[in-house]
Amino acid sequence: MIIMDAFVKRLNPASVQKSSRSNSKPDQVSDEPPIKKAKREEVYDSDDDLDQDIRTRSPSLKPLPSTRGLDAAAPRHSEDSTPDQSETEAEPPRRTAIENSLPEVKSGKEALEEYENFRASQEDHDTTSAASRLDSRKWVRGKTSLYVDAFNLALGTVLDEESHLFDEKEMCIFDQWNRLAYEAQFLYVRLFLRKTASWHRIARLRYHDDIQDTEAAVNELQRSRDLPSDSSTSLPVLESTEPKPIILGQDQCVFTENFTFADKSDQLITSVEEAITLLSLDEVKALAKEAKVQGKNKADLAKSICKMSSQQAGLFSLGLRRSSTNASVDFPDRNTPEGDSSGPASLSEDSNRRKHFLEKILAIAGPCIRLSLPVFRLFERVHLVFYRSTEWTEKSLTTIILAKISKRNFPNYVVSRSTNIFASRDQLLEFETAMRTEYTIDNILEFNGPTTEAGFRKVIGAFEEIYLRWKTLLQEEQEKEERVYESGEGAYLRRLNPAHPYTRIVHKAAYVLGRLKEHRREHALLTELLDQRLFHLARRGSWYQRKALLEEHYMYDLELEPSYKDAEVRKKHWKRIAVTTCETALEDQNCHLIYHYDIQKRLVKLEKQLKIPKRLQHDFGHVRLQKPQEHFVEGIQLKKDDIVGKNGRAASTKTIWVDEGEDGGECSVEAMCLSWYRSQGWKGYHAEGGIVRTLFAYLFFDILFLYIPNVFQTAYQTCPLDLHTDAFYPTRASEINHRLVSIANGGAARLIEEVDRRERENNTCIIGLKWEYELDDLLELAHCFDGAALAAVCKVMAQEYGQRGGGIPDLILWRTEPSRKVMFAEVKSANDRLSDTQRLWIHVLTGAGVTVALCNAVAKEVREV
């Protein structure tokens, strides 16, 4: 194991002195309230609709090149926008694992300008390497760049530690990369960060501040370079008598005798459909006018032009073509009557017609550049290895450096980066292939409208291809867990094992089998998923739920060799098995708390159906859910006419109210309700989970920064990389459970005081922790919180921090008189509805004995302003 940070320098975080921040947040939680509409969870549970769709999450991975527009007939492009627009607004902002672990920093143009000004103010010393420039923080515009240095540091780190993952040709490409001029490297990196390897019009590459000669940079990237032949350095290999394991990896980076970093448009754009996507709206309009076609928008116009071209060609193929005037002059004896055409001639005319349109479009667009797909995928592989993740963005590339130069204090922890994440090149290739298969399945099930039976069959086919390999990898990983890995070392590493995406594919296959009514196979598959305890542990609760449902309703009629002839006896037999499944689920520490209520409800129902004696039945009365209280708060609502939202969009649906309890000014509906509660003797915050995350950070500070291999890969993290994954809780289960017992026994206030005394003065950057909350308020809240209830809330956060950050009720309230009490209030105005995640949190809180109120804002008066 190598102790290092992302900049390949051994550095004690404590030695990096950071001044406290003033206006910036110490955690990565945004000032904006969490999004109310939460993602629907995948929960196998419904007695009302036994065959309901099993809800599935969107893939949490960066789309891979083969699944992007690159291979489509009409790839997407972004040349009509400025570089900033195309690179930062092409997709909705989404935080990756590395971004989640780092503090909030300025990004985009503002950060770069500030950065350039800072660098320009430094004296010019030796800045020959990216690492030295990072350490000295000195750059020269036009010769070095934040983006290029970050890209090269990622590449350098991987080659220093894990060069065994790349073959001779790939190492030759890396060597050629290092020989590129700075401007060529800059152009490549900027295009690479656009994430879609599509065509870009050279004339519209707006990097003039950093590239003096764009044409020269383009030519250098498009120049063909030789690669060593496969046989040039091959050595004789002794044939092994042992059978080779079956590996499903496919190399996506296949190189021949030469390569280019970028492609030329005049060689590779061969269709009108592909070429027309390069044009702007005005250019497409002009072309459509000339071709005499119409359309409502750019896409319609482009489609009409392509269709018209095909239709014209079709007429020519029928022999309806014009005689060539030039041909008649040149060859007076050659007669070409209308309506008389041979096959080859008509095909030539078709080709000429398409060629005419293609040449016209390319003449308008001018020369274009596209990153070469094999090299593009090769550098994506480098970033996968560097970030230990399939998710990374432009912000991932720069946030580490921006965090390094920010004047902040970070917790003390051991930085570690294992160099054996991928034991071999074959394993890396197989992991890549598995991710692509997983993404393909996601496309079939989630992104292309209602799934047909043919789509379901494709998923089953993909599952059957990987099933045996999945079983083999499970066995291998179990042996590693027992003999190789130290305590907790394997949990995060397993996310980069091919068995991780394979397990998710098996999970999806179980869902598909349910949709196809193949419940016996589905039950067998769920049993296999539950038998393994290494991958996707957070899904175990949903697997138990679905398995128990199948056993209760279906399995009695699906046995190949029934144990009992009487159907009623078989039903009771399988219901007893379902009872055992529910009991096992409640005893399984990896069955998350959010599933317990539904499993308990099913267990009680089954025991009643089986007429088990009352004294032997389970009693969950101590966690029986209470219905939320209904509160009605009257206030004065303001309505503003002709309000237009940002960028001309519709106005926000958030209502505006008068704060009668304070100064009579405008306020949100949550602030108005909070003011009413304060008038009733409550203290509180409109925090929407912010104060819960702060309490969690205080109470689990030492556990968050406990030494676990591979989860701290830079010295500038606010949390471990696995906090937002299902690996966090099982890896630290012993420490977390001991802490939960301490909290349940009333030790929360002591823990808060200890952390605050040690860290508040430095404003240490810790995920979720907001130092603006007063210590006295936090201590009073901790004293008012029932210890067991606070422990239950913290357990949910520890098990599913990434998924449960949103949905916490809007207001957290407490009071000391007449007795200590904590209450959460979810504020709802007219027509508001609870989201799934909000309902889940209400279940968790009420199940823990915490009072929850649905606060309905009622307008006693509406004022037009």
Solvent accessible surface area in square Angstrom, and as a share of the most:
residue,aa,sasa,rsa
1,M,119,0.53
2,I,59,0.30
3,I,78,0.39
4,M,8,0.04
5,D,3,0.01
6,A,5,0.04
7,F,9,0.04
8,V,69,0.40
9,K,86,0.37
10,R,176,0.64
11,L,50,0.25
12,N,91,0.47
13,P,19,0.12
14,A,49,0.38
15,S,67,0.43
16,V,37,0.22
17,Q,151,0.67
18,K,18,0.08
19,S,65,0.42
20,S,64,0.41
21,R,28,0.10
22,S,106,0.68
23,N,143,0.73
24,S,50,0.32
25,K,54,0.23
26,P,7,0.04
27,D,0,0.00
28,Q,15,0.07
29,V,23,0.13
30,S,63,0.41
31,D,98,0.51
32,E,127,0.57
33,P,64,0.40
34,P,37,0.23
35,I,147,0.74
36,K,87,0.37
37,K,172,0.73
38,A,28,0.22
39,K,115,0.49
40,R,140,0.51
41,E,20,0.09
42,E,6,0.03
43,V,32,0.18
44,Y,2,0.01
45,D,36,0.19
46,S,18,0.11
47,D,60,0.31
48,D,146,0.76
49,D,71,0.37
50,L,48,0.24
51,D,50,0.26
52,Q,43,0.19
53,D,76,0.40
54,I,8,0.04
55,R,81,0.30
56,T,32,0.19
57,R,43,0.16
58,S,53,0.34
59,P,16,0.10
60,S,67,0.43
61,L,14,0.07
62,K,17,0.07
63,P,44,0.27
64,L,15,0.07
65,P,1,0.00
66,S,35,0.23
67,T,39,0.23
68,R,28,0.10
69,G,17,0.16
70,L,16,0.08
71,D,85,0.44
72,A,55,0.42
73,A,78,0.61
74,A,51,0.40
75,P,4,0.03
76,R,142,0.52
77,H,43,0.19
78,S,29,0.19
79,E,3,0.01
80,D,62,0.32
81,S,36,0.23
82,T,57,0.33
83,P,12,0.08
84,D,60,0.31
85,Q,86,0.38
86,S,6,0.04
87,E,10,0.05
88,T,73,0.42
89,E,126,0.56
90,A,50,0.39
91,E,68,0.31
92,P,112,0.71
93,P,137,0.86
94,R,131,0.48
95,R,76,0.28
96,T,4,0.02
97,A,24,0.18
98,I,12,0.06
99,E,6,0.03
100,N,22,0.11
101,S,1,0.00
102,L,0,0.00
103,P,2,0.01
104,E,49,0.22
105,V,19,0.11
106,K,112,0.48
107,S,55,0.36
108,G,31,0.30
109,K,128,0.54
110,E,109,0.49
111,A,6,0.04
112,L,41,0.20
113,E,88,0.39
114,E,94,0.42
115,Y,4,0.02
116,E,30,0.13
117,N,106,0.54
118,F,80,0.33
119,R,5,0.02
120,A,83,0.64
121,S,82,0.53
122,Q,62,0.28
123,E,124,0.56
124,D,115,0.60
125,H,106,0.47
126,D,103,0.53
127,T,24,0.14
128,T,116,0.68
129,S,49,0.32
130,A,15,0.12
131,A,39,0.30
132,S,40,0.26
133,R,23,0.08
134,L,0,0.00
135,D,70,0.36
136,S,41,0.27
137,R,72,0.26
138,K,32,0.14
139,W,9,0.03
140,V,52,0.30
141,R,126,0.46
142,G,24,0.23
143,K,144,0.61
144,T,13,0.08
145,S,6,0.04
146,L,3,0.01
147,Y,13,0.05
148,V,5,0.03
149,D,1,0.00
150,A,6,0.05
151,F,1,0.00
152,N,33,0.17
153,L,16,0.08
154,A,1,0.00
155,L,5,0.03
156,G,28,0.27
157,T,0,0.00
158,V,0,0.00
159,L,33,0.16
160,D,107,0.55
161,E,28,0.13
162,E,0,0.00
163,S,44,0.28
164,H,96,0.43
165,L,0,0.00
166,F,13,0.05
167,D,58,0.30
168,E,81,0.36
169,K,24,0.10
170,E,0,0.00
171,M,71,0.32
172,C,30,0.18
173,I,0,0.00
174,F,2,0.01
175,D,59,0.31
176,Q,35,0.16
177,W,0,0.00
178,N,93,0.48
179,R,170,0.62
180,L,12,0.06
181,A,53,0.41
182,Y,39,0.15
183,E,36,0.16
184,A,1,0.00
185,Q,15,0.07
186,F,8,0.03
187,L,0,0.00
188,Y,0,0.00
189,V,0,0.00
190,R,13,0.05
191,L,2,0.01
192,F,0,0.00
193,L,0,0.00
194,R,10,0.04
195,K,29,0.12
196,T,31,0.18
197,A,3,0.02
198,S,3,0.02
199,W,3,0.01
200,H,2,0.01
201,R,12,0.04
202,I,32,0.16
203,A,89,0.69
204,R,59,0.21
205,L,2,0.01
206,R,102,0.37
207,Y,14,0.05
208,H,128,0.57
209,D,113,0.59
210,D,27,0.14
211,I,3,0.01
212,Q,170,0.75
213,D,72,0.37
214,T,25,0.14
215,E,120,0.54
216,A,50,0.39
217,A,3,0.02
218,V,3,0.02
219,N,82,0.42
220,E,42,0.19
221,L,0,0.00
222,Q,16,0.07
223,R,135,0.49
224,S,65,0.42
225,R,12,0.04
226,D,115,0.59
227,L,14,0.07
228,P,36,0.23
229,S,56,0.36
230,D,115,0.60
231,S,87,0.56
232,S,67,0.43
233,T,86,0.50
234,S,74,0.48
235,L,143,0.71
236,P,133,0.84
237,V,128,0.73
238,L,169,0.84
239,E,156,0.70
240,S,75,0.48
241,T,141,0.82
242,E,129,0.58
243,P,127,0.80
244,K,169,0.72
245,P,89,0.56
246,I,133,0.68
247,I,62,0.32
248,L,51,0.25
249,G,26,0.25
250,Q,113,0.50
251,D,48,0.25
252,Q,37,0.16
253,C,5,0.03
254,V,106,0.61
255,F,26,0.11
256,T,94,0.54
257,E,128,0.57
258,N,73,0.37
259,F,12,0.05
260,T,32,0.18
261,F,0,0.00
262,A,1,0.00
263,D,20,0.10
264,K,79,0.33
265,S,8,0.05
266,D,112,0.58
267,Q,121,0.54
268,L,80,0.40
269,I,5,0.02
270,T,103,0.60
271,S,39,0.25
272,V,8,0.05
273,E,73,0.33
274,E,24,0.11
275,A,0,0.00
276,I,3,0.02
277,T,27,0.16
278,L,2,0.01
279,L,0,0.00
280,S,17,0.11
281,L,76,0.38
282,D,105,0.54
283,E,34,0.15
284,V,0,0.00
285,K,104,0.44
286,A,65,0.50
287,L,4,0.02
288,A,3,0.02
289,K,167,0.71
290,E,106,0.48
291,A,22,0.17
292,K,184,0.78
293,V,27,0.16
294,Q,162,0.72
295,G,35,0.33
296,K,192,0.81
297,N,80,0.41
298,K,56,0.24
299,A,72,0.56
300,D,51,0.27
301,L,13,0.06
302,A,17,0.13
303,K,144,0.61
304,S,29,0.18
305,I,0,0.00
306,C,17,0.10
307,K,120,0.51
308,M,21,0.09
309,S,4,0.02
310,S,68,0.44
311,Q,103,0.46
312,Q,58,0.26
313,A,6,0.05
314,G,34,0.32
315,L,89,0.44
316,F,33,0.14
317,S,55,0.35
318,L,136,0.68
319,G,4,0.04
320,L,104,0.52
321,R,36,0.13
322,R,202,0.74
323,S,47,0.31
324,S,55,0.36
325,T,104,0.61
326,N,114,0.59
327,A,26,0.20
328,S,54,0.35
329,V,112,0.64
330,D,94,0.49
331,F,121,0.50
332,P,105,0.66
333,D,137,0.71
334,R,142,0.52
335,N,129,0.66
336,T,37,0.21
337,P,75,0.47
338,E,116,0.52
339,G,48,0.46
340,D,91,0.47
341,S,34,0.22
342,S,68,0.44
343,G,44,0.42
344,P,104,0.65
345,A,34,0.26
346,S,7,0.04
347,L,118,0.59
348,S,57,0.37
349,E,53,0.24
350,D,10,0.05
351,S,54,0.35
352,N,82,0.42
353,R,64,0.23
354,R,114,0.42
355,K,114,0.48
356,H,97,0.43
357,F,12,0.05
358,L,26,0.13
359,E,92,0.41
360,K,63,0.27
361,I,0,0.00
362,L,37,0.18
363,A,83,0.64
364,I,66,0.34
365,A,3,0.03
366,G,23,0.22
367,P,96,0.60
368,C,2,0.01
369,I,0,0.00
370,R,36,0.13
371,L,2,0.01
372,S,10,0.06
373,L,39,0.19
374,P,42,0.26
375,V,0,0.00
376,F,1,0.00
377,R,23,0.08
378,L,0,0.00
379,F,1,0.00
380,E,13,0.06
381,R,0,0.00
382,V,1,0.00
383,H,1,0.00
384,L,9,0.04
385,V,0,0.00
386,F,13,0.06
387,Y,13,0.05
388,R,5,0.02
389,S,16,0.10
390,T,15,0.09
391,E,24,0.11
392,W,7,0.02
393,T,30,0.17
394,E,21,0.09
395,K,61,0.26
396,S,0,0.00
397,L,5,0.03
398,T,9,0.05
399,T,3,0.02
400,I,8,0.04
401,I,3,0.01
402,L,15,0.07
403,A,0,0.00
404,K,18,0.08
405,I,34,0.17
406,S,21,0.14
407,K,143,0.60
408,R,21,0.08
409,N,24,0.13
410,F,22,0.09
411,P,4,0.02
412,N,107,0.55
413,Y,19,0.07
414,V,72,0.41
415,V,7,0.04
416,S,0,0.00
417,R,5,0.02
418,S,5,0.03
419,T,38,0.22
420,N,96,0.49
421,I,13,0.06
422,F,0,0.00
423,A,74,0.58
424,S,48,0.31
425,R,47,0.17
426,D,72,0.37
427,Q,31,0.14
428,L,0,0.00
429,L,17,0.08
430,E,1,0.00
431,F,3,0.01
432,E,9,0.04
433,T,18,0.11
434,A,1,0.00
435,M,15,0.06
436,R,21,0.08
437,T,34,0.20
438,E,11,0.05
439,Y,25,0.09
440,T,65,0.38
441,I,3,0.01
442,D,0,0.00
443,N,38,0.19
444,I,35,0.18
445,L,22,0.11
446,E,46,0.21
447,F,90,0.38
448,N,107,0.55
449,G,49,0.47
450,P,133,0.84
451,T,33,0.19
452,T,89,0.52
453,E,106,0.47
454,A,65,0.50
455,G,9,0.09
456,F,12,0.05
457,R,111,0.40
458,K,133,0.56
459,V,0,0.00
460,I,10,0.05
461,G,29,0.28
462,A,21,0.17
463,F,9,0.04
464,E,96,0.43
465,E,131,0.59
466,I,9,0.05
467,Y,56,0.21
468,L,135,0.67
469,R,25,0.09
470,W,0,0.00
471,K,82,0.35
472,T,59,0.34
473,L,9,0.05
474,L,21,0.10
475,Q,118,0.52
476,E,73,0.33
477,E,2,0.01
478,Q,70,0.31
479,E,75,0.34
480,K,66,0.28
481,E,63,0.28
482,E,120,0.54
483,R,198,0.72
484,V,102,0.58
485,Y,43,0.16
486,E,127,0.57
487,S,111,0.72
488,G,18,0.17
489,E,24,0.11
490,G,1,0.01
491,A,16,0.13
492,Y,10,0.04
493,L,14,0.07
494,R,20,0.07
495,R,70,0.25
496,L,8,0.04
497,N,10,0.05
498,P,1,0.01
499,A,0,0.00
500,H,26,0.12
501,P,1,0.00
502,Y,2,0.01
503,T,0,0.00
504,R,13,0.05
505,I,1,0.00
506,V,0,0.00
507,H,0,0.00
508,K,3,0.01
509,A,0,0.00
510,A,0,0.00
511,Y,18,0.07
512,V,0,0.00
513,L,2,0.01
514,G,4,0.04
515,R,83,0.30
516,L,28,0.14
517,K,120,0.51
518,E,46,0.21
519,H,10,0.04
520,R,106,0.39
521,R,88,0.32
522,E,0,0.00
523,H,24,0.11
524,A,53,0.41
525,L,8,0.04
526,L,0,0.00
527,T,44,0.25
528,E,39,0.17
529,L,0,0.00
530,L,15,0.07
531,D,110,0.57
532,Q,16,0.07
533,R,115,0.42
534,L,18,0.09
535,F,2,0.01
536,H,14,0.06
537,L,15,0.08
538,A,16,0.13
539,R,24,0.09
540,R,1,0.01
541,G,0,0.00
542,S,1,0.01
543,W,0,0.00
544,Y,10,0.04
545,Q,2,0.01
546,R,9,0.03
547,K,26,0.11
548,A,1,0.01
549,L,1,0.01
550,L,0,0.00
551,E,1,0.00
552,E,8,0.04
553,H,60,0.27
554,Y,43,0.16
555,M,9,0.04
556,Y,45,0.17
557,D,94,0.49
558,L,58,0.29
559,E,41,0.18
560,L,137,0.68
561,E,151,0.68
562,P,72,0.45
563,S,74,0.48
564,Y,96,0.37
565,K,200,0.85
566,D,77,0.40
567,A,45,0.35
568,E,105,0.47
569,V,63,0.36
570,R,29,0.11
571,K,63,0.27
572,K,101,0.43
573,H,51,0.23
574,W,27,0.10
575,K,40,0.17
576,R,132,0.48
577,I,52,0.27
578,A,0,0.00
579,V,14,0.08
580,T,77,0.45
581,T,8,0.04
582,C,2,0.01
583,E,54,0.24
584,T,56,0.32
585,A,0,0.00
586,L,39,0.19
587,E,146,0.65
588,D,10,0.05
589,Q,99,0.44
590,N,12,0.06
591,C,2,0.01
592,H,4,0.02
593,L,45,0.22
594,I,23,0.12
595,Y,11,0.04
596,H,32,0.14
597,Y,70,0.27
598,D,34,0.18
599,I,4,0.02
600,Q,25,0.11
601,K,111,0.47
602,R,8,0.03
603,L,0,0.00
604,V,40,0.23
605,K,60,0.25
606,L,0,0.00
607,E,3,0.02
608,K,122,0.52
609,Q,81,0.36
610,L,26,0.13
611,K,177,0.75
612,I,46,0.23
613,P,60,0.38
614,K,162,0.69
615,R,198,0.72
616,L,112,0.56
617,Q,37,0.16
618,H,70,0.31
619,D,110,0.57
620,F,34,0.14
621,G,31,0.29
622,H,150,0.67
623,V,41,0.24
624,R,163,0.60
625,L,39,0.19
626,Q,118,0.53
627,K,186,0.79
628,P,38,0.24
629,Q,81,0.36
630,E,101,0.45
631,H,40,0.18
632,F,130,0.54
633,V,1,0.00
634,E,109,0.49
635,G,0,0.00
636,I,12,0.06
637,Q,25,0.11
638,L,17,0.09
639,K,97,0.41
640,K,78,0.33
641,D,98,0.51
642,D,140,0.73
643,I,81,0.41
644,V,103,0.59
645,G,23,0.22
646,K,170,0.72
647,N,133,0.68
648,G,63,0.61
649,R,166,0.61
650,A,96,0.74
651,A,36,0.28
652,S,85,0.55
653,T,134,0.78
654,K,127,0.54
655,T,36,0.21
656,I,47,0.24
657,W,4,0.01
658,V,14,0.08
659,D,16,0.08
660,E,93,0.42
661,G,56,0.54
662,E,112,0.50
663,D,125,0.65
664,G,42,0.40
665,G,29,0.28
666,E,100,0.45
667,C,23,0.14
668,S,35,0.23
669,V,14,0.08
670,E,10,0.04
671,A,33,0.26
672,M,11,0.05
673,C,0,0.00
674,L,13,0.06
675,S,14,0.09
676,W,86,0.30
677,Y,2,0.01
678,R,112,0.41
679,S,83,0.54
680,Q,95,0.42
681,G,53,0.51
682,W,21,0.07
683,K,102,0.43
684,G,6,0.05
685,Y,54,0.20
686,H,66,0.30
687,A,16,0.12
688,E,10,0.04
689,G,2,0.02
690,G,1,0.01
691,I,1,0.00
692,V,8,0.05
693,R,16,0.06
694,T,0,0.00
695,L,2,0.01
696,F,2,0.01
697,A,1,0.00
698,Y,1,0.01
699,L,0,0.00
700,F,0,0.00
701,F,18,0.07
702,D,73,0.38
703,I,5,0.03
704,L,0,0.00
705,F,17,0.07
706,L,61,0.30
707,Y,90,0.34
708,I,13,0.07
709,P,5,0.03
710,N,1,0.01
711,V,0,0.00
712,F,0,0.00
713,Q,7,0.03
714,T,2,0.01
715,A,1,0.01
716,Y,2,0.01
717,Q,0,0.00
718,T,0,0.00
719,C,1,0.00
720,P,0,0.00
721,L,6,0.03
722,D,1,0.00
723,L,1,0.01
724,H,44,0.19
725,T,22,0.13
726,D,24,0.13
727,A,7,0.06
728,F,0,0.00
729,Y,4,0.02
730,P,35,0.22
731,T,21,0.12
732,R,0,0.00
733,A,12,0.09
734,S,68,0.44
735,E,70,0.32
736,I,0,0.00
737,N,51,0.26
738,H,136,0.60
739,R,39,0.14
740,L,18,0.09
741,V,90,0.52
742,S,31,0.20
743,I,1,0.00
744,A,43,0.34
745,N,121,0.62
746,G,58,0.56
747,G,14,0.13
748,A,5,0.04
749,A,13,0.10
750,R,123,0.45
751,L,16,0.08
752,I,0,0.00
753,E,75,0.33
754,E,63,0.28
755,V,10,0.06
756,D,8,0.04
757,R,176,0.64
758,R,126,0.46
759,E,18,0.08
760,R,67,0.24
761,E,156,0.70
762,N,69,0.35
763,N,37,0.19
764,T,3,0.01
765,C,0,0.00
766,I,0,0.00
767,I,1,0.01
768,G,0,0.00
769,L,0,0.00
770,K,27,0.12
771,W,16,0.06
772,E,96,0.43
773,Y,18,0.07
774,E,109,0.49
775,L,49,0.25
776,D,110,0.57
777,D,35,0.18
778,L,0,0.00
779,L,27,0.14
780,E,47,0.21
781,L,0,0.00
782,A,9,0.07
783,H,98,0.44
784,C,9,0.05
785,F,11,0.05
786,D,90,0.47
787,G,16,0.16
788,A,62,0.48
789,A,1,0.01
790,L,4,0.02
791,A,11,0.08
792,A,22,0.17
793,V,3,0.01
794,C,3,0.02
795,K,54,0.23
796,V,1,0.00
797,M,1,0.00
798,A,1,0.01
799,Q,6,0.02
800,E,6,0.03
801,Y,10,0.04
802,G,37,0.35
803,Q,67,0.30
804,R,1,0.01
805,G,15,0.14
806,G,21,0.21
807,G,13,0.12
808,I,7,0.04
809,P,3,0.02
810,D,0,0.00
811,L,0,0.00
812,I,4,0.02
813,L,0,0.00
814,W,2,0.01
815,R,61,0.22
816,T,57,0.33
817,E,130,0.58
818,P,117,0.74
819,S,69,0.44
820,R,152,0.55
821,K,66,0.28
822,V,11,0.06
823,M,4,0.02
824,F,2,0.01
825,A,0,0.00
826,E,1,0.00
827,V,8,0.04
828,K,21,0.09
829,S,22,0.14
830,A,84,0.65
831,N,152,0.78
832,D,75,0.39
833,R,198,0.72
834,L,37,0.19
835,S,20,0.13
836,D,50,0.26
837,T,3,0.02
838,Q,4,0.02
839,R,98,0.36
840,L,27,0.13
841,W,1,0.00
842,I,9,0.05
843,H,79,0.35
844,V,15,0.08
845,L,1,0.01
846,T,5,0.03
847,G,17,0.17
848,A,26,0.20
849,G,55,0.53
850,V,9,0.05
851,T,23,0.13
852,V,3,0.01
853,A,0,0.00
854,L,29,0.14
855,C,0,0.00
856,N,35,0.18
857,A,11,0.08
858,V,62,0.36
859,A,38,0.29
860,K,113,0.48
861,E,76,0.34
862,V,74,0.43
863,R,103,0.37
864,E,118,0.53
865,V,91,0.53
